[in-house]
Amino acid sequence: SKSQLTYGARASTHPNPLARKLFQVAEAKKSNVTVSADVTSTKELLDLADQLGPYIAVIKTHIDILTDFGPQTIAGLQALAQKHNFLIFEDRKFIDIGNTVQKQYHGGTLRISEWAHIINCSILPGEGIVEALAQTAQAMDFPYGADRGLLILAEMTSKGSLATGPYTAASVDYARKYPSFVLGFVSTRSLGEVPATVAASADEDFVVFTTGVNLSSTGDKLGQQYQTPQSAVGRGADFIIAGRGIYAAPDPQEAARQYQQQGWEAYVARVGG
Ligand code: 6AU
């Protein structure tokens, strides 16, 4: 695995342009934090994005939980992404037949393909979901098509998750089959050791996003299970995703700074700085 290398080194050699951009942003801002901005109004979302922008590499949205989604949501988010140099990840978790996910990804009410650099999907439907989403991204006109990427939801953080074993191994197989669109995984660890069927190529460098990161809690009442930034990065996370640990803190900006610092220190330790 390439997880011993610096983000800068991975940015200069990665075959995928969006992965290069991710690593460049991380390096430039000294942040591997993705904030999961799970708020329910456009104002709250944009306020958070503006406040936390300096400390994060990526903002993760659940755009369908907003009560007032509209063109101003997207315009605002894009302007702040420019202002603060972060990327946008819509956590839509596509999970359907190819024909349906293409319509959910491109067009519709949410127009996700137009503004989300990163999306994710479950592979429960099989390989076709990855192929369908890749087709849609690749058919888009410049500048969109060039910087769109997918994270495969290879594991889940919730108690009793069924995303294990053969499901996780198939996630690695599909990532290897669609390297120009699949950036990597949402998983709790690096998946290099998973017994996949498709062999790794020499330049393989999947990006690992690990969620369920929280400094002050071990879980919630609905089965969420947390680990710390240190633990996540030690297990292979390249980007740590924190939601309530940041946005529900008494001072979200201070919390973001703390996750940034801890995530970065853990990364520096991993690459032997
Ligand atoms: O830090 P939290 O618990 O407030 O929020 C965690 C965020 C939520 C979940 O929808 C999401 O991460 N998530 C995911 C993702 C990102 O795909 C997968 C998973 O296994 N667990 C999880 O919590 O927005």
Residues whose N, C-alpha, C, O or C-beta is under 5 A from the ligand:
A	BS01	6AU	S36 D38 D91 E155 M156 T157 S158 V186 T211 G212 V213 Q224 I241 A242 G243 R244 G245
